[in-house]
Amino acid sequence: MPTEPSSGDAQVPTDLDRIYESRFSDDDAAAKDRIWTEICAFLQRYVDDSQPVLDVAADRGYFIRHIRAAERWATDVRDIRDALGPEIKFVEANGPTMSETLPDGYFGSVFMSNYLEHLTDSSVVVRQLREALAVTRPAGRVIILQPNIRLVGAAYWDFLDHHTALTEKSLREAAELAGYETVEVLTRFLPFTTKSRIPQAPWLVRWYLRFPAARWLLGKQSLYVGVRPI
């Protein structure tokens, strides 16, 4: 997120640390991890596993630890390397300026999940997507999982650190303004949070993801896939 301290303050708990500690227990994290194993199996179809992949604002690495790729990289404003493990390259970076510390045009896929709503306004969302474009290879993809305020409604604002409201249409508009070409938009993909009525057992999550009718009933987050033009 764009307003957190630098790495020199990493040992001091920030407001963001306190929010996440109160919002997600270790048991919640373990449950999310099991769910993300199945989500990544579904998302792998969008990821070229022969190329490097970047997870922006990776949190505990639910995506990057379970996706297959030639190289796995993660960024966050907090030092999360202990949650990731040594096989994932971690770069402590502020998302809207991350191209300053990441290789230009390097990644075959750039992933963001439940992140853009935390940015301060729509102009920063576009700036973040332009930063993603800068580190994406030509013909590489951006993959964004994003709460959709049109589907979520007022509950979107139940989280203190949500600032910018997005729908599948405004997300697409922002990505195309940043320079991506749209490949696919799934308006209804996942429930709003992992505490929502998503099936928790891995086999039920697998079933849910395979059946569009289930996603239509429960999906409150949208999935956007775009490509950097050659």
C-alpha positions as CSV (number, residue, x, y, z in Angstrom):
1,M,0.0,0.0,0.0
2,P,1.3,3.5,-0.8
3,T,1.4,5.1,2.6
4,E,3.4,2.7,4.8
5,P,6.9,3.2,6.2
6,S,10.1,2.3,4.6
7,S,12.1,-0.8,5.4
8,G,14.0,1.1,8.0
9,D,10.8,1.1,10.1
10,A,10.0,-2.6,9.4
11,Q,10.5,-3.7,13.0
12,V,7.8,-1.3,14.3
13,P,4.2,-2.5,13.8
14,T,2.3,-0.3,11.5
15,D,-1.4,0.4,11.3
16,L,-1.6,-2.0,8.4
17,D,0.1,-4.7,10.4
18,R,-2.4,-4.2,13.3
19,I,-5.4,-4.2,10.9
20,Y,-4.3,-7.5,9.3
21,E,-3.4,-9.1,12.6
22,S,-6.9,-8.4,13.9
23,R,-8.6,-9.3,10.7
24,F,-6.9,-12.6,9.9
25,S,-5.9,-15.1,12.6
26,D,-3.4,-17.9,12.0
27,D,-6.3,-20.3,11.6
28,D,-7.8,-17.9,9.0
29,A,-4.5,-17.9,7.1
30,A,-4.3,-21.7,7.1
31,A,-7.8,-21.9,5.7
32,K,-6.9,-19.3,3.0
33,D,-3.9,-21.3,2.1
34,R,-5.9,-24.4,1.4
35,I,-8.4,-22.4,-0.7
36,W,-5.6,-20.7,-2.7
37,T,-4.1,-24.1,-3.6
38,E,-7.3,-24.7,-5.7
39,I,-7.6,-21.1,-6.9
40,C,-4.0,-21.2,-8.3
41,A,-4.7,-24.5,-10.0
42,F,-7.5,-22.7,-11.8
43,L,-5.5,-19.5,-12.5
44,Q,-2.5,-21.5,-13.9
45,R,-4.3,-21.5,-17.3
46,Y,-3.5,-17.8,-17.5
47,V,0.1,-18.1,-16.4
48,D,3.0,-19.2,-18.6
49,D,5.0,-21.3,-16.3
50,S,8.1,-21.0,-18.4
51,Q,8.4,-17.3,-17.6
52,P,8.9,-15.3,-14.4
53,V,5.8,-14.3,-12.4
54,L,5.4,-11.3,-10.0
55,D,2.9,-11.1,-7.2
56,V,2.3,-7.4,-6.3
57,A,1.3,-6.7,-2.7
58,A,1.7,-10.4,-2.0
59,D,0.6,-10.4,1.7
60,R,1.4,-13.9,3.0
61,G,2.1,-15.2,-0.5
62,Y,-1.1,-17.2,-1.0
63,F,-0.8,-16.9,-4.8
64,I,2.9,-16.9,-5.4
65,R,3.6,-19.9,-3.2
66,H,1.2,-22.1,-5.1
67,I,1.6,-21.0,-8.7
68,R,4.1,-22.7,-11.1
69,A,6.6,-20.4,-12.8
70,A,10.2,-20.3,-14.0
71,E,10.9,-17.7,-11.3
72,R,8.6,-16.5,-8.6
73,W,8.9,-12.9,-7.3
74,A,6.8,-11.0,-4.8
75,T,6.6,-7.4,-3.6
76,D,5.0,-5.7,-0.5
77,V,5.6,-2.6,1.5
78,R,6.0,-4.9,4.6
79,D,8.9,-7.4,4.9
80,I,7.0,-10.6,4.3
81,R,10.0,-12.8,3.2
82,D,9.6,-15.2,6.2
83,A,6.1,-16.1,5.0
84,L,7.3,-16.7,1.4
85,G,10.3,-19.0,1.9
86,P,13.8,-18.8,0.2
87,E,12.6,-20.0,-3.2
88,I,10.7,-16.8,-3.8
89,K,12.6,-13.6,-4.6
90,F,11.1,-10.8,-2.4
91,V,11.5,-7.1,-3.1
92,E,10.3,-4.6,-0.6
93,A,8.6,-2.0,-2.7
94,N,5.8,0.5,-2.8
95,G,3.5,-0.7,-5.6
96,P,2.9,2.7,-7.5
97,T,6.7,3.1,-7.8
98,M,7.8,-0.5,-8.0
99,S,9.4,-0.2,-11.4
100,E,12.2,1.7,-9.7
101,T,13.3,-1.5,-8.0
102,L,12.2,-4.3,-10.4
103,P,13.6,-5.3,-13.8
104,D,12.0,-3.6,-16.8
105,G,9.9,-5.7,-19.1
106,Y,10.9,-8.9,-17.3
107,F,7.8,-10.7,-16.1
108,G,5.6,-13.0,-18.2
109,S,2.7,-12.5,-15.7
110,V,2.0,-9.9,-13.1
111,F,-0.7,-10.7,-10.5
112,M,-2.7,-8.6,-8.1
113,S,-5.3,-9.7,-5.6
114,N,-7.5,-7.5,-3.4
115,Y,-5.1,-4.7,-3.7
116,L,-6.2,-1.9,-6.0
117,E,-9.1,-0.9,-3.7
118,H,-6.5,0.0,-1.1
119,L,-5.0,2.8,-3.3
120,T,-6.0,6.3,-2.5
121,D,-7.9,7.1,-5.7
122,S,-8.4,6.1,-9.4
123,S,-5.4,8.1,-10.6
124,V,-3.2,6.0,-8.4
125,V,-4.9,2.8,-9.7
126,V,-4.0,3.8,-13.2
127,R,-0.4,4.7,-12.1
128,Q,-0.1,1.3,-10.4
129,L,-1.2,-0.5,-13.6
130,R,1.3,1.5,-15.7
131,E,4.0,0.3,-13.2
132,A,2.8,-3.2,-13.8
133,L,2.9,-2.7,-17.6
134,A,6.5,-1.4,-17.3
135,V,7.7,-4.6,-15.7
136,T,5.6,-6.9,-18.0
137,R,7.2,-8.5,-21.1
138,P,5.7,-7.8,-24.5
139,A,2.8,-10.4,-24.8
140,G,3.0,-10.9,-21.0
141,R,-0.2,-10.7,-18.9
142,V,-1.6,-8.9,-16.0
143,I,-4.1,-11.0,-13.9
144,I,-6.2,-9.0,-11.3
145,L,-8.6,-10.4,-8.8
146,Q,-10.7,-7.5,-7.5
147,P,-13.8,-7.0,-5.3
148,N,-16.6,-5.5,-7.4
149,I,-18.5,-2.8,-5.6
150,R,-21.5,-3.3,-7.9
151,L,-21.8,-6.8,-6.6
152,V,-20.7,-6.3,-3.0
153,G,-22.6,-3.2,-2.2
154,A,-22.1,-1.3,1.0
155,A,-20.1,-4.1,2.6
156,Y,-17.3,-3.0,0.3
157,W,-16.7,-0.2,2.9
158,D,-16.6,-2.6,5.9
159,F,-12.8,-2.5,5.7
160,L,-11.1,0.7,6.9
161,D,-8.3,0.4,4.3
162,H,-10.7,0.3,1.3
163,H,-10.5,3.7,-0.5
164,T,-11.2,3.2,-4.2
165,A,-14.4,1.6,-5.6
166,L,-14.1,-0.5,-8.7
167,T,-16.4,-2.6,-10.9
168,E,-15.4,-4.9,-13.7
169,K,-16.0,-2.1,-16.2
170,S,-13.9,0.6,-14.4
171,L,-11.1,-2.0,-13.8
172,R,-11.1,-2.8,-17.5
173,E,-11.0,0.9,-18.3
174,A,-8.1,1.5,-16.0
175,A,-6.1,-1.4,-17.4
176,E,-6.7,-0.3,-21.0
177,L,-5.8,3.3,-20.1
178,A,-2.5,2.0,-18.6
179,G,-1.7,0.2,-21.9
180,Y,-3.0,-3.4,-21.6
181,E,-5.3,-5.0,-24.1
182,T,-8.1,-7.0,-22.5
183,V,-8.1,-10.8,-22.9
184,E,-10.8,-11.9,-20.5
185,V,-13.1,-10.5,-17.8
186,L,-15.0,-12.9,-15.5
187,T,-17.4,-10.5,-13.7
188,R,-18.4,-13.0,-11.0
189,F,-15.4,-15.1,-9.9
190,L,-14.9,-15.5,-6.2
191,P,-17.0,-14.5,-3.1
192,F,-16.1,-11.2,-1.4
193,T,-13.8,-12.7,1.2
194,T,-12.6,-16.1,2.2
195,K,-14.9,-15.7,5.2
196,S,-17.8,-15.5,2.8
197,R,-19.9,-18.6,1.8
198,I,-17.2,-20.1,-0.4
199,P,-16.8,-23.8,0.1
200,Q,-13.8,-24.4,2.4
201,A,-12.8,-28.0,1.7
202,P,-10.4,-28.2,-1.3
203,W,-12.6,-30.5,-3.3
204,L,-15.6,-28.2,-2.9
205,V,-13.5,-25.2,-3.9
206,R,-12.4,-27.2,-7.0
207,W,-16.1,-27.9,-7.8
208,Y,-17.1,-24.3,-7.3
209,L,-14.4,-23.0,-9.7
210,R,-15.4,-25.5,-12.4
211,F,-19.1,-24.5,-12.5
212,P,-20.0,-21.0,-13.7
213,A,-23.5,-21.3,-12.2
214,A,-22.0,-21.5,-8.7
215,R,-19.8,-18.5,-9.4
216,W,-22.8,-16.6,-10.7
217,L,-24.6,-17.2,-7.4
218,L,-21.8,-16.4,-5.0
219,G,-19.2,-14.5,-7.0
220,K,-18.6,-10.9,-5.8
221,Q,-15.0,-10.5,-7.0
222,S,-14.1,-10.0,-10.7
223,L,-11.2,-11.5,-12.5
224,Y,-9.4,-9.4,-15.2
225,V,-6.8,-10.7,-17.6
226,G,-4.9,-8.3,-19.9
227,V,-1.9,-8.5,-22.2
228,R,0.9,-6.1,-22.9
229,P,0.9,-5.5,-26.7
230,I,3.9,-6.6,-28.6
